[in-house]
Amino acid sequence: MLEKNGKNNIDGSFDWGDAIMDAGVLAGLTFFTALGGSSIVGIPTPQACIGAAVSAAGQFFLTLAIKRGLREQTKTP
């Protein structure tokens, strides 16, 4: 859990369960740190919750993309 790269199951298929758990943990961390930071600077709670939710959603999908391997392919000479 909480590894940079995704894993495959024994049959070779991508392990979505592990990737979703890791993405959820990181999204939760992002949500609460964004909410805490917004509270410290005095942003009203409804706006702070919306901003934190947007940040968490972005983190969730970014983590899934990284684990799945959505990145530029290296060119071999």
N, C-alpha and C positions, 0 to 999 in steps of 0.2 A: 504494500500500500504506500501511497505517496512516492511513486517513482517518476522520474522524468519521462521515460518512454513507456508506451503501452506494452501489454503482454499478449501472447496468444494462448488459447486453450490447447489441450492435448491434441485435439483434432485439427489444429492449425487455424481455426477461426479466431477473430479478434475478441479479446476478453472485455466486453462492454460493461459488465458488472463492476469490475475493478476500476475501469476508467471513470465510470459515473460516480462511484464512491469517492475517488480522489478529487474529481471536479467539484463534487458537492462540498467536500471539506474545505477546499480552497475558496469556493464561492462564499461559504459561510464566514470564513475568516475575513474575506474582503468586505462582506456586508457589515460586519460588526466593527471593523476598523474604520470604514468610511462613515458609519453612523456615529461612532465615538469622536472622530475628528470633526464632523459637522457640528456635533453638540458643543465641543470645546470652543469653536469659533462663533457660536451663537446663531446658527442657521435654524429657523423654526422646524419643529419636529416633522410635520407632513412633507415639507420639501426635502429634509434630510433623509427621510425614509425612501422617497422616490429616487433620490440620487444614489443612495446605498444599494437599492434594488437594481438599478441600471448597472452600477459597477459590478455587483455580484453576478448578474446575468452575463455580462461581458467576460468576466473571469471564468465562469462555468464553461462557456462555449470555447473560449481560447484554450483552456486546459484540455478539453476533449479534442480539439484540432491538433494540438501538439502531441497528445498521446496517440492519436490515430496516424500521425505522420503527415499532416498537411503542411508541407514545406517545399521549398524549391529543390528540385532534383539536382544533384551535382553531375556535371558533364565529365565523362571519361574521355581522354584523348584517344 
